[in-house]
Amino acid sequence: MTEKPVIGFQKLHADAVIPQLATPGAAGADLHAIVLNEDGEVSQDGIVIMPLSRVLVPTGLAMDIPEGYEVQLRPRSGLALKHGLTSVSYTHLTLPTTPYV
């Protein structure tokens, strides 16, 4: 059996959340944003993304992706259908949804 790739995560912010698979066999994991207010503290207000706009949404994470692999950000089907979702990125960071070990 082929070994699964391991993606390393480094927290760049103390409140960052390392993505985890919610269930065995899950194809992806939730990615959490770290939105800061004017004082540099974590805000619970979130970010409003207008239709067809582009917004950088910080995650507070850096990733170590094995050579020959990629990670992708995909909308959660239910949330995307109800509310819409656009791509999220962070400077020098590719955001994950698959695979995790």
N, CA, C and O atoms as a GROMACS GRO file, in nm:
protein
  404
    1MET      N    1   0.084  -0.119   0.000
    1MET     CA    2   0.000   0.000   0.000
    1MET      C    3   0.088   0.125   0.000
    1MET      O    4   0.190   0.129   0.069
    2THR      N    5   0.050   0.224  -0.077
    2THR     CA    6   0.125   0.348  -0.087
    2THR      C    7   0.106   0.432   0.038
    2THR      O    8  -0.005   0.442   0.092
    3GLU      N    9   0.216   0.493   0.085
    3GLU     CA   10   0.206   0.580   0.202
    3GLU      C   11   0.132   0.708   0.166
    3GLU      O   12   0.148   0.762   0.057
    4LYS      N   13   0.052   0.755   0.260
    4LYS     CA   14  -0.018   0.882   0.239
    4LYS      C   15   0.080   0.997   0.262
    4LYS      O   16   0.164   0.989   0.352
    5PRO      N   17   0.070   1.103   0.182
    5PRO     CA   18   0.158   1.219   0.205
    5PRO      C   19   0.123   1.288   0.336
    5PRO      O   20   0.007   1.286   0.379
    6VAL      N   21   0.221   1.348   0.397
    6VAL     CA   22   0.199   1.422   0.522
    6VAL      C   23   0.219   1.569   0.492
    6VAL      O   24   0.323   1.609   0.439
    7ILE      N   25   0.121   1.650   0.527
    7ILE     CA   26   0.129   1.795   0.509
    7ILE      C   27   0.158   1.857   0.646
    7ILE      O   28   0.082   1.837   0.741
    8GLY      N   29   0.267   1.931   0.654
    8GLY     CA   30   0.304   1.996   0.779
    8GLY      C   31   0.239   2.132   0.790
    8GLY      O   32   0.226   2.204   0.692
    9PHE      N   33   0.197   2.167   0.911
    9PHE     CA   34   0.138   2.298   0.937
    9PHE      C   35   0.218   2.370   1.044
    9PHE      O   36   0.265   2.308   1.140
   10GLN      N   37   0.234   2.500   1.028
   10GLN     CA   38   0.297   2.584   1.129
   10GLN      C   39   0.202   2.698   1.161
   10GLN      O   40   0.153   2.766   1.070
   11LYS      N   41   0.175   2.719   1.289
   11LYS     CA   42   0.090   2.831   1.330
   11LYS      C   43   0.170   2.961   1.322
   11LYS      O   44   0.277   2.973   1.382
   12LEU      N   45   0.116   3.057   1.249
   12LEU     CA   46   0.174   3.191   1.242
   12LEU      C   47   0.104   3.285   1.338
   12LEU      O   48   0.149   3.397   1.361
   13HIS      N   49  -0.007   3.239   1.394
   13HIS     CA   50  -0.085   3.314   1.492
   13HIS      C   51  -0.128   3.215   1.599
   13HIS      O   52  -0.166   3.102   1.569
   14ALA      N   53  -0.123   3.257   1.724
   14ALA     CA   54  -0.155   3.167   1.835
   14ALA      C   55  -0.295   3.109   1.827
   14ALA      O   56  -0.318   2.998   1.874
   15ASP      N   57  -0.390   3.182   1.768
   15ASP     CA   58  -0.529   3.135   1.761
   15ASP      C   59  -0.560   3.058   1.633
   15ASP      O   60  -0.674   3.017   1.612
   16ALA      N   61  -0.460   3.036   1.549
   16ALA     CA   62  -0.483   2.960   1.425
   16ALA      C   63  -0.526   2.818   1.459
   16ALA      O   64  -0.488   2.762   1.561
   17VAL      N   65  -0.608   2.760   1.370
   17VAL     CA   66  -0.661   2.625   1.388
   17VAL      C   67  -0.599   2.533   1.284
   17VAL      O   68  -0.613   2.557   1.164
   18ILE      N   69  -0.530   2.429   1.329
   18ILE     CA   70  -0.472   2.331   1.237
   18ILE      C   71  -0.586   2.246   1.181
   18ILE      O   72  -0.662   2.188   1.259
   19PRO      N   73  -0.602   2.237   1.048
   19PRO     CA   74  -0.710   2.157   0.990
   19PRO      C   75  -0.697   2.009   1.029
   19PRO      O   76  -0.588   1.953   1.031
   20GLN      N   77  -0.810   1.948   1.061
   20GLN     CA   78  -0.816   1.807   1.098
   20GLN      C   79  -0.931   1.742   1.022
   20GLN      O   80  -1.032   1.806   0.995
   21LEU      N   81  -0.916   1.616   0.988
   21LEU     CA   82  -1.026   1.541   0.928
   21LEU      C   83  -1.132   1.518   1.035
   21LEU      O   84  -1.100   1.477   1.146
   22ALA      N   85  -1.258   1.544   1.002
   22ALA     CA   86  -1.367   1.529   1.099
   22ALA      C   87  -1.406   1.384   1.120
   22ALA      O   88  -1.449   1.345   1.229
   23THR      N   89  -1.391   1.302   1.015
   23THR     CA   90  -1.429   1.161   1.023
   23THR      C   91  -1.326   1.077   0.948
   23THR      O   92  -1.261   1.127   0.857
   24PRO      N   93  -1.311   0.949   0.985
   24PRO     CA   94  -1.221   0.863   0.908
   24PRO      C   95  -1.267   0.855   0.762
   24PRO      O   96  -1.386   0.840   0.735
   25GLY      N   97  -1.174   0.865   0.670
   25GLY     CA   98  -1.208   0.857   0.529
   25GLY      C   99  -1.255   0.988   0.469
   25GLY      O  100  -1.286   0.992   0.350
   26ALA      N  101  -1.261   1.094   0.548
   26ALA     CA  102  -1.303   1.224   0.494
   26ALA      C  103  -1.205   1.269   0.386
   26ALA      O  104  -1.086   1.242   0.395
   27ALA      N  105  -1.256   1.338   0.285
   27ALA     CA  106  -1.172   1.383   0.174
   27ALA      C  107  -1.107   1.518   0.201
   27ALA      O  108  -1.014   1.556   0.130
   28GLY      N  109  -1.152   1.590   0.300
   28GLY     CA  110  -1.097   1.722   0.327
   28GLY      C  111  -1.125   1.766   0.469
   28GLY      O  112  -1.191   1.696   0.546
   29ALA      N  113  -1.074   1.882   0.503
   29ALA     CA  114  -1.089   1.937   0.638
   29ALA      C  115  -1.129   2.084   0.628
   29ALA      O  116  -1.103   2.151   0.528
   30ASP      N  117  -1.192   2.133   0.733
   30ASP     CA  118  -1.232   2.274   0.736
   30ASP      C  119  -1.111   2.363   0.761
   30ASP      O  120  -1.022   2.330   0.839
   31LEU      N  121  -1.110   2.476   0.693
   31LEU     CA  122  -1.005   2.576   0.710
   31LEU      C  123  -1.068   2.698   0.778
   31LEU      O  124  -1.171   2.747   0.733
   32HIS      N  125  -1.006   2.745   0.883
   32HIS     CA  126  -1.058   2.857   0.961
   32HIS      C  127  -0.981   2.984   0.931
   32HIS      O  128  -0.858   2.981   0.916
   33ALA      N  129  -1.051   3.094   0.922
   33ALA     CA  130  -0.989   3.225   0.902
   33ALA      C  131  -0.949   3.285   1.037
   33ALA      O  132  -1.012   3.257   1.139
   34ILE      N  133  -0.846   3.366   1.036
   34ILE     CA  134  -0.806   3.446   1.152
   34ILE      C  135  -0.819   3.592   1.109
   34ILE      O  136  -0.730   3.646   1.043
   35VAL      N  137  -0.929   3.653   1.146
   35VAL     CA  138  -0.956   3.792   1.110
   35VAL      C  139  -0.921   3.879   1.229
   35VAL      O  140  -0.972   3.859   1.339
   36LEU      N  141  -0.835   3.977   1.206
   36LEU     CA  142  -0.791   4.065   1.314
   36LEU      C  143  -0.858   4.202   1.304
   36LEU      O  144  -0.882   4.252   1.195
   37ASN      N  145  -0.887   4.261   1.420
   37ASN     CA  146  -0.943   4.397   1.423
   37ASN      C  147  -0.829   4.499   1.420
   37ASN      O  148  -0.713   4.462   1.405
   38GLU      N  149  -0.863   4.627   1.433
   38GLU     CA  150  -0.763   4.734   1.426
   38GLU      C  151  -0.658   4.723   1.534
   38GLU      O  152  -0.546   4.772   1.516
   39ASP      N  153  -0.691   4.659   1.648
   39ASP     CA  154  -0.597   4.645   1.758
   39ASP      C  155  -0.512   4.518   1.746
   39ASP      O  156  -0.431   4.490   1.835
   40GLY      N  157  -0.528   4.442   1.636
   40GLY     CA  158  -0.452   4.320   1.617
   40GLY      C  159  -0.506   4.201   1.694
   40GLY      O  160  -0.440   4.097   1.702
   41GLU      N  161  -0.627   4.216   1.750
   41GLU     CA  162  -0.690   4.106   1.822
   41GLU      C  163  -0.785   4.032   1.728
   41GLU      O  164  -0.836   4.090   1.632
   42VAL      N  165  -0.809   3.904   1.758
   42VAL     CA  166  -0.899   3.825   1.675
   42VAL      C  167  -1.040   3.882   1.682
   42VAL      O  168  -1.094   3.904   1.790
   43SER      N  169  -1.098   3.906   1.565
   43SER     CA  170  -1.233   3.960   1.554
   43SER      C  171  -1.332   3.847   1.529
   43SER      O  172  -1.300   3.753   1.456
   44GLN      N  173  -1.448   3.855   1.587
   44GLN     CA  174  -1.554   3.758   1.563
   44GLN      C  175  -1.648   3.806   1.453
   44GLN      O  176  -1.745   3.738   1.420
   45ASP      N  177  -1.620   3.924   1.396
   45ASP     CA  178  -1.709   3.984   1.296
   45ASP      C  179  -1.699   3.918   1.160
   45ASP      O  180  -1.795   3.920   1.083
   46GLY      N  181  -1.584   3.859   1.128
   46GLY     CA  182  -1.568   3.795   0.998
   46GLY      C  183  -1.540   3.896   0.889
   46GLY      O  184  -1.513   4.013   0.916
   47ILE      N  185  -1.548   3.850   0.765
   47ILE     CA  186  -1.523   3.933   0.648
   47ILE      C  187  -1.641   3.918   0.553
   47ILE      O  188  -1.686   3.807   0.527
   48VAL      N  189  -1.689   4.029   0.501
   48VAL     CA  190  -1.795   4.026   0.399
   48VAL      C  191  -1.727   4.025   0.263
   48VAL      O  192  -1.646   4.113   0.232
   49ILE      N  193  -1.760   3.926   0.181
   49ILE     CA  194  -1.705   3.916   0.046
   49ILE      C  195  -1.819   3.939  -0.053
   49ILE      O  196  -1.912   3.860  -0.062
   50MET      N  197  -1.810   4.048  -0.125
   50MET     CA  198  -1.913   4.084  -0.220
   50MET      C  199  -1.903   3.995  -0.344
   50MET      O  200  -1.794   3.946  -0.376
   51PRO      N  201  -2.015   3.972  -0.413
   51PRO     CA  202  -2.013   3.889  -0.534
   51PRO      C  203  -1.909   3.938  -0.634
   51PRO      O  204  -1.894   4.058  -0.657
   52LEU      N  205  -1.837   3.844  -0.693
   52LEU     CA  206  -1.735   3.867  -0.795
   52LEU      C  207  -1.613   3.944  -0.745
   52LEU      O  208  -1.531   3.988  -0.826
   53SER      N  209  -1.600   3.962  -0.615
   53SER     CA  210  -1.483   4.034  -0.561
   53SER      C  211  -1.377   3.934  -0.517
   53SER      O  212  -1.404   3.814  -0.505
   54ARG      N  213  -1.257   3.984  -0.495
   54ARG     CA  214  -1.146   3.903  -0.445
   54ARG      C  215  -1.098   3.961  -0.314
   54ARG      O  216  -1.079   4.082  -0.302
   55VAL      N  217  -1.080   3.875  -0.217
   55VAL     CA  218  -1.040   3.918  -0.084
   55VAL      C  219  -0.937   3.820  -0.030
   55VAL      O  220  -0.955   3.699  -0.041
   56LEU      N  221  -0.830   3.871   0.029
   56LEU     CA  222  -0.736   3.785   0.099
   56LEU      C  223  -0.788   3.760   0.240
   56LEU      O  224  -0.819   3.854   0.312
   57VAL      N  225  -0.796   3.634   0.277
   57VAL     CA  226  -0.846   3.598   0.409
   57VAL      C  227  -0.735   3.522   0.481
   57VAL      O  228  -0.703   3.409   0.443
   58PRO      N  229  -0.676   3.580   0.584
   58PRO     CA  230  -0.565   3.514   0.653
   58PRO      C  231  -0.612   3.392   0.733
   58PRO      O  232  -0.721   3.392   0.791
   59THR      N  233  -0.528   3.290   0.735
   59THR     CA  234  -0.558   3.168   0.811
   59THR      C  235  -0.470   3.156   0.934
   59THR      O  236  -0.501   3.080   1.025
   60GLY      N  237  -0.360   3.232   0.937
   60GLY     CA  238  -0.267   3.219   1.048
   60GLY      C  239  -0.183   3.093   1.038
   60GLY      O  240  -0.125   3.051   1.138
   61LEU      N  241  -0.176   3.030   0.919
   61LEU     CA  242  -0.103   2.905   0.900
   61LEU      C  243  -0.004   2.916   0.786
   61LEU      O  244  -0.023   2.993   0.692
   62ALA      N  245   0.102   2.838   0.796
   62ALA     CA  246   0.192   2.809   0.684
   62ALA      C  247   0.189   2.659   0.665
   62ALA      O  248   0.166   2.584   0.761
   63MET      N  249   0.212   2.615   0.542
   63MET     CA  250   0.204   2.472   0.513
   63MET      C  251   0.331   2.422   0.446
   63MET      O  252   0.396   2.494   0.372
   64ASP      N  253   0.366   2.296   0.474
   64ASP     CA  254   0.474   2.226   0.407
   64ASP      C  255   0.410   2.116   0.324
   64ASP      O  256   0.367   2.014   0.377
   65ILE      N  257   0.406   2.138   0.192
   65ILE     CA  258   0.338   2.046   0.100
   65ILE      C  259   0.443   1.959   0.033
   65ILE      O  260   0.538   2.012  -0.024
   66PRO      N  261   0.428   1.827   0.039
   66PRO     CA  262   0.527   1.739  -0.024
   66PRO      C  263   0.540   1.766  -0.174
   66PRO      O  264   0.442   1.799  -0.240
   67GLU      N  265   0.660   1.750  -0.227
   67GLU     CA  266   0.685   1.769  -0.370
   67GLU      C  267   0.596   1.675  -0.450
   67GLU      O  268   0.580   1.558  -0.416
   68GLY      N  269   0.538   1.729  -0.557
   68GLY     CA  270   0.451   1.649  -0.642
   68GLY      C  271   0.306   1.647  -0.599
   68GLY      O  272   0.223   1.582  -0.663
   69TYR      N  273   0.273   1.718  -0.491
   69TYR     CA  274   0.135   1.725  -0.443
   69TYR      C  275   0.088   1.869  -0.442
   69TYR      O  276   0.169   1.962  -0.448
   70GLU      N  277  -0.043   1.886  -0.436
   70GLU     CA  278  -0.103   2.018  -0.423
   70GLU      C  279  -0.214   2.009  -0.320
   70GLU      O  280  -0.262   1.901  -0.287
   71VAL      N  281  -0.254   2.123  -0.270
   71VAL     CA  282  -0.373   2.131  -0.185
   71VAL      C  283  -0.470   2.225  -0.253
   71VAL      O  284  -0.429   2.315  -0.328
   72GLN      N  285  -0.597   2.206  -0.229
   72GLN     CA  286  -0.700   2.286  -0.294
   72GLN      C  287  -0.800   2.336  -0.191
   72GLN      O  288  -0.826   2.271  -0.090
   73LEU      N  289  -0.855   2.452  -0.218
   73LEU     CA  290  -0.964   2.506  -0.138
   73LEU      C  291  -1.091   2.488  -0.219
   73LEU      O  292  -1.100   2.533  -0.334
   74ARG      N  293  -1.189   2.424  -0.160
   74ARG     CA  294  -1.318   2.402  -0.227
   74ARG      C  295  -1.429   2.445  -0.134
   74ARG      O  296  -1.419   2.430  -0.012
   75PRO      N  297  -1.535   2.498  -0.191
   75PRO     CA  298  -1.649   2.537  -0.107
   75PRO      C  299  -1.718   2.414  -0.051
   75PRO      O  300  -1.727   2.310  -0.117
   76ARG      N  301  -1.766   2.425   0.072
   76ARG     CA  302  -1.849   2.320   0.127
   76ARG      C  303  -1.981   2.324   0.053
   76ARG      O  304  -2.039   2.431   0.037
   77SER      N  305  -2.027   2.212   0.006
   77SER     CA  306  -2.142   2.209  -0.084
   77SER      C  307  -2.264   2.282  -0.028
   77SER      O  308  -2.324   2.362  -0.099
   78GLY      N  309  -2.301   2.257   0.094
   78GLY     CA  310  -2.420   2.320   0.151
   78GLY      C  311  -2.403   2.469   0.170
   78GLY      O  312  -2.492   2.547   0.136
   79LEU      N  313  -2.289   2.510   0.225
   79LEU     CA  314  -2.265   2.653   0.247
   79LEU      C  315  -2.252   2.728   0.116
   79LEU      O  316  -2.305   2.838   0.102
   80ALA      N  317  -2.181   2.670   0.020
   80ALA     CA  318  -2.163   2.738  -0.109
   80ALA      C  319  -2.297   2.754  -0.180
   80ALA      O  320  -2.323   2.859  -0.240
   81LEU      N  321  -2.380   2.654  -0.173
   81LEU     CA  322  -2.510   2.660  -0.237
   81LEU      C  323  -2.598   2.769  -0.174
   81LEU      O  324  -2.664   2.844  -0.245
   82LYS      N  325  -2.596   2.776  -0.041
   82LYS     CA  326  -2.682   2.872   0.030
   82LYS      C  327  -2.626   3.013   0.032
   82LYS      O  328  -2.701   3.110   0.019
   83HIS      N  329  -2.493   3.027   0.047
   83HIS     CA  330  -2.435   3.158   0.072
   83HIS      C  331  -2.330   3.201  -0.029
   83HIS      O  332  -2.295   3.319  -0.035
   84GLY      N  333  -2.277   3.107  -0.109
   84GLY     CA  334  -2.168   3.138  -0.200
   84GLY      C  335  -2.036   3.141  -0.126
   84GLY      O  336  -2.032   3.166  -0.006
   85LEU      N  337  -1.928   3.117  -0.199
   85LEU     CA  338  -1.795   3.118  -0.138
   85LEU      C  339  -1.695   3.144  -0.247
   85LEU      O  340  -1.708   3.094  -0.359
   86THR      N  341  -1.592   3.224  -0.216
   86THR     CA  342  -1.488   3.251  -0.313
   86THR      C  343  -1.356   3.196  -0.261
   86THR      O  344  -1.346   3.160  -0.144
   87SER      N  345  -1.256   3.189  -0.347
   87SER     CA  346  -1.126   3.136  -0.307
   87SER      C  347  -1.063   3.225  -0.201
   87SER      O  348  -1.082   3.347  -0.199
   88VAL      N  349  -0.988   3.162  -0.114
   88VAL     CA  350  -0.920   3.230  -0.005
   88VAL      C  351  -0.772   3.201  -0.018
   88VAL      O  352  -0.733   3.089  -0.053
   89SER      N  353  -0.687   3.300   0.009
   89SER     CA  354  -0.545   3.270   0.010
   89SER      C  355  -0.473   3.357   0.111
   89SER      O  356  -0.531   3.450   0.168
   90TYR      N  357  -0.347   3.327   0.132
   90TYR     CA  358  -0.264   3.398   0.229
   90TYR      C  359  -0.126   3.406   0.168
   90TYR      O  360  -0.083   3.315   0.097
   91THR      N  361  -0.055   3.513   0.193
   91THR     CA  362   0.076   3.533   0.133
   91THR      C  363   0.165   3.410   0.151
   91THR      O  364   0.181   3.362   0.263
   92HIS      N  365   0.221   3.359   0.043
   92HIS     CA  366   0.311   3.243   0.042
   92HIS      C  367   0.244   3.118   0.098
   92HIS      O  368   0.311   3.036   0.159
   93LEU      N  369   0.115   3.102   0.078
   93LEU     CA  370   0.044   2.988   0.135
   93LEU      C  371  -0.060   2.938   0.038
   93LEU      O  372  -0.138   3.016  -0.016
   94THR      N  373  -0.061   2.809   0.016
   94THR     CA  374  -0.167   2.745  -0.059
   94THR      C  375  -0.260   2.681   0.042
   94THR      O  376  -0.214   2.613   0.134
   95LEU      N  377  -0.387   2.701   0.027
   95LEU     CA  378  -0.480   2.656   0.129
   95LEU      C  379  -0.530   2.515   0.106
   95LEU      O  380  -0.548   2.473  -0.009
   96PRO      N  381  -0.552   2.440   0.214
   96PRO     CA  382  -0.579   2.298   0.204
   96PRO      C  383  -0.725   2.260   0.201
   96PRO      O  384  -0.809   2.329   0.259
   97THR      N  385  -0.756   2.152   0.135
   97THR     CA  386  -0.875   2.074   0.163
   97THR      C  387  -0.845   1.926   0.154
   97THR      O  388  -0.913   1.847   0.219
   98THR      N  389  -0.744   1.884   0.076
   98THR     CA  390  -0.713   1.742   0.065
   98THR      C  391  -0.564   1.723   0.041
   98THR      O  392  -0.502   1.819  -0.004
   99PRO      N  393  -0.504   1.614   0.066
   99PRO     CA  394  -0.537   1.514   0.169
   99PRO      C  395  -0.470   1.549   0.301
   99PRO      O  396  -0.381   1.635   0.302
  100TYR      N  397  -0.506   1.488   0.407
  100TYR     CA  398  -0.446   1.511   0.539
  100TYR      C  399  -0.411   1.379   0.604
  100TYR      O  400  -0.474   1.277   0.578
  101VAL      N  401  -0.311   1.382   0.686
  101VAL     CA  402  -0.275   1.263   0.765
  101VAL      C  403  -0.247   1.309   0.905
  101VAL      O  404  -0.215   1.227   0.991
   0.00000   0.00000   0.00000
